[in-house]
Amino acid sequence: MLEESAFFKTDKDCETALASLYVTMGGPHGGWVNGNQFGAFQFGDLITDIMDTNWGTDWLYNNTYSATRCTGGDLGDKFALVREITKCQGFILRVQRSDASQVKKDQVIAEAKTIRAYIAQHLYTYIGTIPVVPDEFILDPQNVKYFPRMEKTAYIKMIQDDIDAALPFLKHPKDQNLNSESGRMNKGIAYMVLMKLYMVERDWEKVKIYGQKIIDLNYYALEPSYKNIFAVANRRNKEVIYGVPRDAKIPNSGNTWHALTLPGLMPTPVDMAKWQGYTLRWSFVDTFNPADKRLDCVSQEFVGTDGKTYNRHNTAPGVFERGAVPVKYDFDPAHIAQNSNHDIIRFRYADVLLSMAEAINELSSPIEAYTYFDQVRVRTGIGELQKGLSQVQFRDSILLERAHEFFCEGSRYPDLLRHKKFIEVARKNPNSAIKDNQLLWPIPQNYILEYGGLLIQNPGY
Protein backbone atom coordinates (compact mmCIF):
# COMPACT_ATOMS: atom_id res chain seq x y z
CA MET A 1 0.00 0.00 0.00
CA LEU A 2 1.05 3.61 -0.41
CA GLU A 3 2.85 5.00 2.61
CA GLU A 4 0.92 7.67 4.50
CA SER A 5 3.82 10.04 3.86
CA ALA A 6 3.13 9.74 0.15
CA PHE A 7 -0.21 11.48 0.51
CA PHE A 8 -0.49 15.23 0.25
CA LYS A 9 -1.15 17.18 3.43
CA THR A 10 -1.94 20.75 2.43
CA ASP A 11 -3.36 22.86 -0.39
CA LYS A 12 0.21 23.78 -1.32
CA ASP A 13 1.22 20.10 -1.52
CA CYS A 14 -1.61 19.44 -3.95
CA GLU A 15 -0.78 22.43 -6.12
CA THR A 16 2.92 21.57 -6.18
CA ALA A 17 2.22 17.96 -7.13
CA LEU A 18 -0.16 19.05 -9.89
CA ALA A 19 2.77 20.78 -11.55
CA SER A 20 4.31 17.37 -12.25
CA LEU A 21 1.32 16.47 -14.43
CA TYR A 22 1.80 19.64 -16.42
CA VAL A 23 5.39 18.62 -17.10
CA THR A 24 3.99 15.78 -19.22
CA MET A 25 1.78 18.27 -21.06
CA GLY A 26 4.53 20.85 -21.26
CA GLY A 27 6.11 19.70 -24.48
CA PRO A 28 9.82 19.38 -23.78
CA HIS A 29 11.82 18.99 -26.98
CA GLY A 30 11.26 15.24 -27.30
CA GLY A 31 7.91 15.02 -25.55
CA TRP A 32 5.37 12.69 -27.14
CA VAL A 33 2.29 14.72 -26.28
CA ASN A 34 3.16 18.30 -27.24
CA GLY A 35 6.92 18.21 -27.79
CA ASN A 36 8.69 19.83 -30.74
CA GLN A 37 10.37 16.63 -31.91
CA PHE A 38 7.80 14.07 -33.05
CA GLY A 39 5.16 15.57 -30.80
CA ALA A 40 1.52 15.53 -31.82
CA PHE A 41 1.74 18.71 -33.86
CA GLN A 42 4.37 17.35 -36.27
CA PHE A 43 3.80 13.63 -36.05
CA GLY A 44 0.29 13.92 -37.47
CA ASP A 45 1.80 15.56 -40.55
CA LEU A 46 5.02 13.55 -40.88
CA ILE A 47 3.21 10.29 -41.60
CA THR A 48 1.04 11.92 -44.27
CA ASP A 49 1.46 14.08 -47.37
CA ILE A 50 2.34 17.39 -45.71
CA MET A 51 5.74 17.19 -44.03
CA ASP A 52 9.13 15.69 -44.79
CA THR A 53 12.49 15.82 -43.02
CA ASN A 54 16.16 15.93 -43.93
CA TRP A 55 16.92 13.43 -41.17
CA GLY A 56 16.40 10.06 -42.80
CA THR A 57 12.93 9.46 -41.40
CA ASP A 58 11.66 7.90 -44.60
CA TRP A 59 10.22 5.11 -42.44
CA LEU A 60 7.50 7.58 -41.40
CA TYR A 61 6.19 8.87 -44.70
CA ASN A 62 6.97 5.63 -46.53
CA ASN A 63 4.83 3.83 -43.93
CA THR A 64 7.51 1.25 -43.16
CA TYR A 65 7.07 1.64 -39.42
CA SER A 66 6.48 -1.59 -37.52
CA ALA A 67 6.07 -2.97 -34.01
CA THR A 68 9.77 -3.84 -33.93
CA ARG A 69 10.90 -0.56 -35.53
CA CYS A 70 9.05 1.47 -32.87
CA THR A 71 10.69 -0.08 -29.84
CA GLY A 72 10.13 1.14 -26.30
CA GLY A 73 11.98 4.38 -25.63
CA ASP A 74 12.26 5.11 -29.36
CA LEU A 75 10.67 8.18 -30.91
CA GLY A 76 8.04 5.86 -32.32
CA ASP A 77 6.91 4.74 -28.85
CA LYS A 78 3.59 6.43 -28.18
CA PHE A 79 2.48 3.61 -25.91
CA ALA A 80 4.83 4.93 -23.22
CA LEU A 81 2.21 7.60 -22.49
CA VAL A 82 0.01 4.92 -20.90
CA ARG A 83 2.03 5.37 -17.71
CA GLU A 84 0.98 9.04 -17.66
CA ILE A 85 -2.64 7.94 -17.42
CA THR A 86 -1.68 5.88 -14.37
CA LYS A 87 0.24 8.83 -12.97
CA CYS A 88 -2.87 11.01 -13.20
CA GLN A 89 -4.92 8.33 -11.46
CA GLY A 90 -2.41 8.08 -8.63
CA PHE A 91 -2.42 11.85 -8.22
CA ILE A 92 -6.21 11.93 -7.94
CA LEU A 93 -6.24 9.17 -5.32
CA ARG A 94 -3.63 10.94 -3.23
CA VAL A 95 -5.51 14.22 -3.37
CA GLN A 96 -8.74 12.53 -2.31
CA ARG A 97 -6.99 11.26 0.82
CA SER A 98 -5.22 14.53 1.59
CA ASP A 99 -5.99 17.05 4.30
CA ALA A 100 -6.32 19.84 1.74
CA SER A 101 -9.42 22.01 1.60
CA GLN A 102 -12.32 20.71 -0.45
CA VAL A 103 -12.08 23.73 -2.75
CA LYS A 104 -8.45 22.91 -3.56
CA LYS A 105 -9.22 19.22 -3.95
CA ASP A 106 -12.00 19.95 -6.43
CA GLN A 107 -9.79 22.31 -8.43
CA VAL A 108 -6.70 20.13 -8.80
CA ILE A 109 -8.68 16.93 -9.37
CA ALA A 110 -10.62 18.68 -12.14
CA GLU A 111 -7.39 19.71 -13.84
CA ALA A 112 -5.90 16.23 -13.40
CA LYS A 113 -8.97 14.59 -14.91
CA THR A 114 -8.84 16.94 -17.87
CA ILE A 115 -5.16 16.15 -18.41
CA ARG A 116 -5.97 12.43 -18.20
CA ALA A 117 -8.78 12.85 -20.72
CA TYR A 118 -6.51 14.87 -23.03
CA ILE A 119 -3.81 12.19 -23.03
CA ALA A 120 -6.37 9.38 -23.34
CA GLN A 121 -7.96 11.08 -26.36
CA HIS A 122 -4.53 11.67 -27.90
CA LEU A 123 -3.65 7.99 -27.53
CA TYR A 124 -7.03 6.93 -28.88
CA THR A 125 -6.43 8.94 -32.05
CA TYR A 126 -3.12 7.24 -32.79
CA ILE A 127 -3.23 3.74 -31.30
CA GLY A 128 -6.83 3.16 -30.19
CA THR A 129 -7.85 2.09 -26.69
CA ILE A 130 -5.26 1.31 -24.04
CA PRO A 131 -5.09 -0.76 -20.83
CA VAL A 132 -6.18 1.29 -17.80
CA VAL A 133 -5.13 0.08 -14.35
CA PRO A 134 -8.00 -0.11 -11.82
CA ASP A 135 -7.61 2.20 -8.83
CA GLU A 136 -7.17 -0.66 -6.35
CA PHE A 137 -4.00 -1.78 -8.10
CA ILE A 138 -2.60 1.74 -8.21
CA LEU A 139 -2.94 1.78 -4.43
CA ASP A 140 -0.99 -1.47 -4.22
CA PRO A 141 2.10 -0.95 -6.39
CA GLN A 142 3.77 -4.09 -5.03
CA ASN A 143 1.13 -6.21 -6.75
CA VAL A 144 2.12 -5.83 -10.40
CA LYS A 145 -0.71 -6.89 -12.66
CA TYR A 146 -1.32 -6.37 -16.37
CA PHE A 147 -4.66 -5.62 -17.97
CA PRO A 148 -6.03 -5.86 -21.51
CA ARG A 149 -7.00 -2.89 -23.60
CA MET A 150 -10.30 -1.33 -22.60
CA GLU A 151 -13.36 -2.01 -24.68
CA LYS A 152 -14.09 0.94 -26.97
CA THR A 153 -17.44 2.02 -25.47
CA ALA A 154 -16.01 1.94 -21.93
CA TYR A 155 -12.94 3.90 -23.02
CA ILE A 156 -14.98 6.66 -24.62
CA LYS A 157 -17.19 6.79 -21.53
CA MET A 158 -14.09 7.13 -19.34
CA ILE A 159 -13.00 10.24 -21.24
CA GLN A 160 -16.52 11.68 -21.23
CA ASP A 161 -16.90 10.99 -17.50
CA ASP A 162 -13.58 12.65 -16.69
CA ILE A 163 -14.58 15.83 -18.51
CA ASP A 164 -18.11 15.84 -17.12
CA ALA A 165 -16.74 15.53 -13.58
CA ALA A 166 -14.13 18.24 -14.18
CA LEU A 167 -16.23 20.91 -15.90
CA PRO A 168 -18.02 22.34 -12.82
CA PHE A 169 -14.64 23.07 -11.20
CA LEU A 170 -12.66 24.29 -14.21
CA LYS A 171 -12.24 28.00 -14.81
CA HIS A 172 -13.82 29.88 -17.67
CA PRO A 173 -10.91 31.10 -19.83
CA LYS A 174 -11.83 34.74 -19.16
CA ASP A 175 -11.16 34.14 -15.46
CA GLN A 176 -7.64 32.86 -15.96
CA ASN A 177 -4.55 35.02 -15.60
CA LEU A 178 -2.91 35.01 -19.04
CA ASN A 179 0.55 34.86 -17.48
CA SER A 180 0.42 32.81 -14.30
CA GLU A 181 -2.34 30.44 -15.46
CA SER A 182 -1.55 30.11 -19.14
CA GLY A 183 -1.69 26.48 -20.23
CA ARG A 184 -3.80 25.42 -17.27
CA MET A 185 -6.81 23.29 -18.07
CA ASN A 186 -10.06 25.24 -18.41
CA LYS A 187 -13.58 24.81 -19.77
CA GLY A 188 -12.56 25.62 -23.34
CA ILE A 189 -9.85 22.96 -23.39
CA ALA A 190 -12.19 20.43 -21.77
CA TYR A 191 -14.90 20.96 -24.38
CA MET A 192 -12.25 20.77 -27.10
CA VAL A 193 -11.11 17.35 -25.87
CA LEU A 194 -14.66 16.07 -26.25
CA MET A 195 -15.12 17.70 -29.64
CA LYS A 196 -11.89 16.05 -30.84
CA LEU A 197 -12.97 12.70 -29.39
CA TYR A 198 -16.26 12.74 -31.23
CA MET A 199 -14.61 13.91 -34.44
CA VAL A 200 -12.64 10.65 -34.35
CA GLU A 201 -15.89 8.79 -33.77
CA ARG A 202 -17.70 10.73 -36.51
CA ASP A 203 -20.44 11.41 -33.99
CA TRP A 204 -21.54 14.62 -35.65
CA GLU A 205 -24.33 15.45 -33.21
CA LYS A 206 -21.87 15.49 -30.33
CA VAL A 207 -19.31 17.41 -32.37
CA LYS A 208 -21.96 20.09 -32.82
CA ILE A 209 -22.88 20.05 -29.13
CA TYR A 210 -19.33 20.60 -27.89
CA GLY A 211 -18.37 22.97 -30.68
CA GLN A 212 -21.38 25.10 -29.76
CA LYS A 213 -20.41 24.99 -26.08
CA ILE A 214 -17.03 26.48 -26.99
CA ILE A 215 -18.70 29.16 -29.07
CA ASP A 216 -21.14 29.88 -26.23
CA LEU A 217 -18.27 30.66 -23.87
CA ASN A 218 -18.25 34.00 -25.72
CA TYR A 219 -14.52 34.32 -25.27
CA TYR A 220 -12.72 32.96 -28.31
CA ALA A 221 -12.40 34.80 -31.62
CA LEU A 222 -10.43 34.53 -34.85
CA GLU A 223 -7.36 36.70 -35.27
CA PRO A 224 -7.71 39.03 -38.28
CA SER A 225 -4.22 38.01 -39.47
CA TYR A 226 -3.26 34.36 -39.80
CA LYS A 227 0.42 35.06 -39.27
CA ASN A 228 -0.30 37.04 -36.12
CA ILE A 229 -1.79 33.97 -34.41
CA PHE A 230 1.74 32.63 -34.00
CA ALA A 231 3.60 35.87 -33.22
CA VAL A 232 5.51 35.85 -29.95
CA ALA A 233 4.30 39.38 -29.15
CA ASN A 234 0.72 38.16 -29.55
CA ARG A 235 0.96 35.06 -27.38
CA ARG A 236 -2.26 33.91 -25.74
CA ASN A 237 -4.51 35.73 -28.19
CA LYS A 238 -8.18 34.79 -28.19
CA GLU A 239 -7.94 32.39 -31.10
CA VAL A 240 -5.74 30.10 -29.00
CA ILE A 241 -7.79 27.65 -26.95
CA TYR A 242 -4.79 25.67 -25.73
CA GLY A 243 -1.22 26.88 -26.04
CA VAL A 244 1.57 25.06 -24.21
CA PRO A 245 3.67 27.71 -22.41
CA ARG A 246 7.35 27.80 -23.31
CA ASP A 247 10.18 29.69 -21.63
CA ALA A 248 13.53 30.03 -23.39
CA LYS A 249 15.34 30.87 -20.13
CA ILE A 250 14.50 27.54 -18.46
CA PRO A 251 16.53 24.50 -19.64
CA ASN A 252 14.50 22.16 -21.88
CA SER A 253 11.50 24.48 -21.67
CA GLY A 254 11.80 26.57 -24.82
CA ASN A 255 10.07 26.15 -28.17
CA THR A 256 12.65 24.54 -30.48
CA TRP A 257 10.63 24.89 -33.68
CA HIS A 258 13.07 27.27 -35.39
CA ALA A 259 16.04 25.03 -34.67
CA LEU A 260 14.19 22.05 -36.08
CA THR A 261 13.13 23.76 -39.30
CA LEU A 262 15.49 26.55 -40.36
CA PRO A 263 18.33 25.85 -42.81
CA GLY A 264 21.77 26.84 -41.63
CA LEU A 265 22.18 29.26 -44.55
CA MET A 266 18.94 31.11 -43.80
CA PRO A 267 19.59 34.58 -42.35
CA THR A 268 17.84 35.43 -39.08
CA PRO A 269 17.67 38.67 -37.08
CA VAL A 270 18.94 36.92 -33.95
CA ASP A 271 21.51 34.19 -33.42
CA MET A 272 19.91 30.77 -33.09
CA ALA A 273 20.56 27.10 -33.62
CA LYS A 274 19.52 25.84 -37.07
CA TRP A 275 19.27 22.10 -37.59
CA GLN A 276 17.46 22.25 -40.98
CA GLY A 277 15.20 19.31 -40.26
CA TYR A 278 11.47 19.62 -40.98
CA THR A 279 10.20 20.75 -44.36
CA LEU A 280 6.88 21.10 -46.19
CA ARG A 281 6.68 18.92 -49.27
CA TRP A 282 6.60 20.91 -52.49
CA SER A 283 3.64 18.81 -53.63
CA PHE A 284 1.71 20.10 -50.61
CA VAL A 285 2.81 23.72 -51.04
CA ASP A 286 1.57 23.58 -54.63
CA THR A 287 -1.99 22.80 -53.46
CA PHE A 288 -2.34 26.38 -52.14
CA ASN A 289 -3.82 29.20 -54.16
CA PRO A 290 -0.76 31.46 -54.71
CA ALA A 291 -2.76 34.39 -53.27
CA ASP A 292 -3.44 32.56 -49.99
CA LYS A 293 -2.03 34.65 -47.14
CA ARG A 294 -1.26 31.50 -45.18
CA LEU A 295 1.69 31.10 -47.54
CA ASP A 296 3.24 34.02 -45.63
CA CYS A 297 4.13 31.30 -43.11
CA VAL A 298 6.01 29.29 -45.74
CA SER A 299 9.50 30.28 -46.92
CA GLN A 300 10.02 29.28 -50.56
CA GLU A 301 13.04 31.46 -51.34
CA PHE A 302 15.72 33.45 -49.52
CA VAL A 303 19.13 34.98 -50.08
CA GLY A 304 21.48 32.92 -47.94
CA THR A 305 24.23 34.11 -45.64
CA ASP A 306 26.59 33.21 -48.51
CA GLY A 307 24.87 35.74 -50.79
CA LYS A 308 23.29 33.10 -53.04
CA THR A 309 19.57 32.88 -53.77
CA TYR A 310 17.98 29.59 -52.80
CA ASN A 311 14.60 28.18 -53.89
CA ARG A 312 13.17 24.92 -55.23
CA HIS A 313 15.21 25.34 -58.41
CA ASN A 314 18.48 26.19 -56.64
CA THR A 315 18.96 23.96 -53.60
CA ALA A 316 21.78 22.95 -51.29
CA PRO A 317 22.09 20.12 -48.78
CA GLY A 318 19.24 20.68 -46.31
CA VAL A 319 18.06 23.82 -48.14
CA PHE A 320 14.85 23.35 -50.16
CA GLU A 321 16.01 19.88 -51.23
CA ARG A 322 12.93 18.14 -49.89
CA GLY A 323 10.54 21.04 -49.53
CA ALA A 324 9.81 24.55 -48.32
CA VAL A 325 10.54 25.88 -44.84
CA PRO A 326 7.58 26.21 -42.45
CA VAL A 327 7.92 29.53 -40.59
CA LYS A 328 4.62 29.80 -38.73
CA TYR A 329 6.33 31.18 -35.64
CA ASP A 330 8.01 34.55 -36.10
CA PHE A 331 11.47 35.45 -34.79
CA ASP A 332 11.67 35.98 -31.06
CA PRO A 333 14.06 38.81 -30.01
CA ALA A 334 14.63 36.88 -26.77
CA HIS A 335 15.60 33.64 -28.54
CA ILE A 336 18.31 31.68 -26.70
CA ALA A 337 20.30 29.06 -28.65
CA GLN A 338 17.61 26.61 -29.89
CA ASN A 339 14.85 28.00 -27.66
CA SER A 340 12.17 30.63 -28.22
CA ASN A 341 9.31 31.84 -26.00
CA HIS A 342 6.50 30.97 -28.40
CA ASP A 343 3.71 28.93 -26.87
CA ILE A 344 3.15 25.67 -28.76
CA ILE A 345 -0.34 26.10 -30.16
CA ARG A 346 -2.43 22.93 -29.98
CA PHE A 347 -6.11 23.98 -30.11
CA ARG A 348 -7.47 26.96 -32.03
CA TYR A 349 -10.88 28.52 -32.50
CA ALA A 350 -10.56 28.07 -36.27
CA ASP A 351 -10.67 24.33 -35.62
CA VAL A 352 -13.99 24.73 -33.81
CA LEU A 353 -15.53 26.60 -36.74
CA LEU A 354 -14.31 24.18 -39.40
CA SER A 355 -15.40 21.22 -37.26
CA MET A 356 -18.85 22.75 -36.93
CA ALA A 357 -18.96 23.20 -40.71
CA GLU A 358 -17.99 19.56 -41.22
CA ALA A 359 -20.52 18.26 -38.71
CA ILE A 360 -23.37 20.30 -40.19
CA ASN A 361 -22.50 19.16 -43.71
CA GLU A 362 -22.53 15.53 -42.60
CA LEU A 363 -25.81 15.89 -40.73
CA SER A 364 -27.75 17.76 -43.38
CA SER A 365 -26.25 19.80 -46.23
CA PRO A 366 -23.61 22.47 -46.87
CA ILE A 367 -26.09 25.36 -46.79
CA GLU A 368 -25.72 26.24 -43.09
CA ALA A 369 -22.14 24.97 -43.00
CA TYR A 370 -20.88 27.78 -45.26
CA THR A 371 -21.40 30.27 -42.43
CA TYR A 372 -18.78 28.57 -40.28
CA PHE A 373 -16.42 27.71 -43.14
CA ASP A 374 -16.26 31.22 -44.53
CA GLN A 375 -15.48 32.79 -41.17
CA VAL A 376 -12.11 31.06 -41.43
CA ARG A 377 -11.67 31.80 -45.14
CA VAL A 378 -12.18 35.55 -44.82
CA ARG A 379 -8.62 36.27 -43.69
CA THR A 380 -6.94 34.09 -46.35
CA GLY A 381 -7.31 36.64 -49.16
CA ILE A 382 -8.74 34.06 -51.57
CA GLY A 383 -12.40 34.75 -50.99
CA GLU A 384 -15.28 32.65 -49.73
CA LEU A 385 -15.86 29.06 -50.75
CA GLN A 386 -17.77 28.55 -53.99
CA LYS A 387 -21.49 28.31 -53.29
CA GLY A 388 -23.74 25.50 -54.44
CA LEU A 389 -21.40 22.61 -53.66
CA SER A 390 -22.80 19.16 -53.07
CA GLN A 391 -22.28 17.42 -49.75
CA VAL A 392 -19.39 15.40 -51.20
CA GLN A 393 -17.77 18.48 -52.76
CA PHE A 394 -18.10 20.41 -49.50
CA ARG A 395 -16.59 17.47 -47.60
CA ASP A 396 -13.57 17.47 -49.92
CA SER A 397 -13.25 21.25 -49.54
CA ILE A 398 -13.21 20.89 -45.75
CA LEU A 399 -10.38 18.35 -45.92
CA LEU A 400 -8.26 20.59 -48.14
CA GLU A 401 -9.04 23.69 -46.10
CA ARG A 402 -7.99 21.96 -42.90
CA ALA A 403 -4.69 20.95 -44.52
CA HIS A 404 -4.01 24.58 -45.46
CA GLU A 405 -5.19 26.01 -42.14
CA PHE A 406 -3.51 23.56 -39.76
CA PHE A 407 -0.30 22.49 -41.49
CA CYS A 408 2.41 21.75 -38.91
CA GLU A 409 -0.24 21.54 -36.19
CA GLY A 410 -0.73 17.78 -36.36
CA SER A 411 -4.23 17.70 -37.82
CA ARG A 412 -3.64 15.87 -41.08
CA TYR A 413 -3.45 12.25 -39.87
CA PRO A 414 -6.72 12.31 -37.86
CA ASP A 415 -8.36 14.29 -40.66
CA LEU A 416 -7.42 11.70 -43.28
CA LEU A 417 -8.54 8.85 -41.03
CA ARG A 418 -11.89 10.52 -40.42
CA HIS A 419 -12.40 11.09 -44.14
CA LYS A 420 -11.32 7.49 -44.84
CA LYS A 421 -8.53 8.70 -47.13
CA PHE A 422 -5.39 7.88 -45.16
CA ILE A 423 -4.58 4.76 -47.20
CA GLU A 424 -5.47 6.47 -50.48
CA VAL A 425 -3.26 9.49 -49.77
CA ALA A 426 -0.39 7.33 -48.46
CA ARG A 427 -0.39 5.34 -51.70
CA LYS A 428 0.18 8.48 -53.75
CA ASN A 429 3.72 8.08 -52.48
CA PRO A 430 5.20 5.42 -54.79
CA ASN A 431 7.49 4.24 -51.97
CA SER A 432 4.69 3.70 -49.47
CA ALA A 433 4.44 0.24 -47.91
CA ILE A 434 1.06 0.91 -46.27
CA LYS A 435 -1.30 -2.05 -45.87
CA ASP A 436 -5.08 -1.87 -46.23
CA ASN A 437 -5.66 -2.37 -42.51
CA GLN A 438 -2.70 -0.35 -41.25
CA LEU A 439 -4.70 2.62 -40.02
CA LEU A 440 -3.44 2.98 -36.44
CA TRP A 441 0.10 3.32 -35.15
CA PRO A 442 1.80 0.11 -33.93
CA ILE A 443 2.27 -0.77 -30.29
CA PRO A 444 5.99 -1.48 -29.77
CA GLN A 445 6.73 -5.19 -29.62
CA ASN A 446 8.43 -4.98 -26.22
CA TYR A 447 5.06 -4.09 -24.62
CA ILE A 448 3.31 -6.95 -26.39
CA LEU A 449 5.84 -9.30 -24.83
CA GLU A 450 5.75 -7.61 -21.43
CA TYR A 451 1.97 -7.98 -21.18
CA GLY A 452 2.22 -11.71 -21.78
CA GLY A 453 -0.48 -12.00 -24.41
CA LEU A 454 -3.01 -9.63 -22.80
CA LEU A 455 -2.12 -6.70 -25.05
CA ILE A 456 -3.52 -7.13 -28.54
CA GLN A 457 -1.55 -5.49 -31.35
CA ASN A 458 -3.25 -3.14 -33.81
CA PRO A 459 -4.21 -4.61 -37.21
CA GLY A 460 -1.55 -4.58 -39.89
CA TYR A 461 1.45 -5.35 -37.69
CORRA-V39248 format. One record per backbone hydrogen bond with DSSP energy under -0.5 kcal/mol. NH is the residue of the N-H (numbers start at 1). CO is the residue of the C=O. E is the energy in kcal/mol with one decimal. If there is no record, write none. Layout:
BEGIN
nh = (NH,NH)
co = (CO,CO)
e = (E,E)
END
This chain:
BEGIN
nh = (2,6,7,14,15,16,17,18,19,20,20,21,21,22,23,24,25,26,27,31,35,37,38,39,40,42,43,44,45,46,47,48,50,51,52,54,60,61,62,63,64,65,70,71,74,77,78,81,82,83,84,85,85,86,87,88,89,90,91,92,93,94,95,96,97,98,99,105,106,107,108,109,110,111,112,113,114,115,116,117,118,119,120,121,122,123,124,125,126,127,128,128,137,138,139,140,143,144,149,150,155,156,157,158,159,160,161,162,163,164,165,166,167,168,169,170,170,175,176,178,181,182,184,187,190,191,192,193,194,195,196,197,198,199,200,201,202,203,204,207,208,209,210,211,212,213,214,215,216,217,218,221,229,229,230,231,234,235,237,240,241,241,242,244,245,247,250,251,253,255,256,260,261,262,266,273,275,276,277,278,279,280,281,281,284,285,286,287,288,292,293,295,296,297,298,299,300,302,304,304,305,307,310,311,314,316,319,320,324,325,326,327,327,330,333,335,336,339,340,344,345,346,346,347,349,351,352,353,354,355,356,357,358,359,360,361,362,363,364,369,370,371,372,372,373,374,375,376,376,377,378,379,380,381,382,389,394,395,396,397,398,399,400,401,402,403,404,405,406,409,410,411,413,415,416,417,418,419,420,421,422,425,426,427,428,429,430,432,433,438,439,441,444,445,447,448,449,450,451,452,453,454,456,461)
co = (139,3,4,10,11,12,13,14,15,16,17,17,18,18,19,20,21,22,24,28,31,29,36,35,33,39,39,40,42,42,43,45,45,45,279,277,57,57,58,60,59,59,66,69,71,74,76,78,79,80,81,81,82,82,83,84,85,86,87,88,89,90,91,92,93,95,8,101,102,103,104,105,106,107,108,109,110,111,112,113,114,115,116,117,118,119,120,121,122,123,123,124,134,134,135,137,140,142,454,130,151,152,153,154,155,156,157,158,159,160,161,162,163,164,166,166,167,172,173,176,177,179,181,171,186,187,188,189,190,191,192,193,194,195,196,197,199,198,202,203,204,205,206,207,208,209,210,211,212,214,215,238,225,226,227,228,231,232,234,237,239,347,347,344,243,253,247,249,250,340,254,256,257,258,263,337,259,262,260,260,52,324,50,279,281,281,282,284,285,289,380,292,293,294,295,325,298,310,302,308,265,304,302,314,311,319,316,318,280,299,324,297,325,230,331,332,339,336,255,244,343,242,344,242,239,348,348,349,350,351,352,353,354,355,356,357,358,359,360,365,366,368,368,369,369,370,371,372,373,373,374,376,377,377,377,386,390,391,392,393,394,395,396,397,398,399,400,401,402,406,41,406,44,411,412,413,414,415,417,416,416,421,422,423,425,426,428,429,62,435,437,126,442,67,444,444,445,446,447,449,448,451,454,458)
e = (-0.8,-1.8,-1.5,-1.9,-2.3,-2.7,-2.5,-2.1,-1.1,-0.5,-1.3,-0.6,-1.1,-1.3,-1.0,-0.9,-1.2,-1.3,-0.6,-2.7,-1.2,-3.6,-0.8,-0.6,-1.5,-1.7,-3.0,-1.4,-2.4,-2.5,-1.4,-1.4,-0.8,-1.5,-2.1,-1.3,-2.1,-0.9,-2.3,-1.2,-1.4,-0.7,-2.2,-1.3,-2.3,-2.0,-1.2,-2.1,-2.2,-1.3,-1.2,-1.0,-0.6,-1.5,-2.2,-2.1,-2.1,-2.6,-2.1,-2.3,-2.2,-2.1,-2.4,-2.3,-1.1,-1.6,-0.8,-2.5,-2.8,-1.9,-2.6,-2.4,-1.9,-1.9,-2.5,-2.7,-1.8,-2.3,-2.6,-2.4,-2.5,-2.6,-2.6,-2.6,-2.3,-2.6,-2.2,-2.0,-1.3,-3.4,-1.0,-0.7,-1.5,-1.2,-1.8,-0.7,-1.8,-1.2,-0.5,-2.1,-2.3,-2.5,-2.1,-2.0,-1.8,-2.5,-3.3,-2.2,-2.1,-2.8,-2.5,-1.7,-2.6,-0.6,-2.1,-0.7,-1.0,-2.1,-1.4,-0.5,-2.0,-0.6,-1.9,-2.5,-2.3,-2.6,-1.9,-2.2,-1.6,-2.5,-2.8,-2.2,-2.5,-1.4,-1.9,-1.5,-0.8,-2.3,-1.3,-2.0,-2.3,-2.0,-2.5,-2.4,-2.6,-1.6,-1.6,-2.1,-2.8,-1.0,-1.9,-1.5,-0.6,-1.3,-1.0,-0.9,-1.4,-1.1,-0.9,-1.3,-0.6,-2.3,-1.7,-3.0,-0.7,-3.3,-1.2,-0.5,-2.0,-2.4,-0.7,-2.0,-1.4,-2.8,-1.6,-2.0,-3.4,-2.1,-1.9,-1.9,-2.6,-2.6,-2.5,-0.5,-0.7,-2.4,-2.3,-2.1,-1.5,-2.6,-3.1,-1.9,-1.9,-1.6,-1.8,-3.1,-0.6,-1.8,-0.7,-3.4,-2.0,-2.2,-3.0,-1.6,-0.7,-1.6,-3.1,-0.6,-2.2,-2.4,-0.6,-2.7,-0.5,-0.7,-0.6,-2.1,-3.0,-3.1,-1.5,-2.3,-0.8,-2.8,-0.5,-1.8,-2.6,-0.8,-0.9,-2.0,-2.4,-2.2,-2.3,-2.2,-2.1,-2.7,-2.6,-2.1,-2.2,-2.1,-2.2,-0.6,-1.8,-1.0,-0.6,-0.7,-2.2,-3.0,-0.7,-0.8,-1.0,-1.5,-1.5,-0.8,-1.9,-0.5,-0.5,-0.5,-2.7,-2.3,-2.2,-2.0,-2.3,-1.9,-2.0,-2.7,-2.6,-1.5,-2.1,-2.6,-2.5,-1.7,-0.9,-0.7,-1.5,-2.1,-2.9,-2.4,-2.3,-2.0,-1.4,-3.1,-0.9,-2.8,-2.5,-2.1,-1.4,-1.5,-0.7,-2.2,-2.7,-1.6,-1.4,-3.3,-0.5,-2.8,-1.3,-1.2,-2.1,-2.1,-2.4,-1.4,-1.2,-1.4,-0.8,-1.1)
END
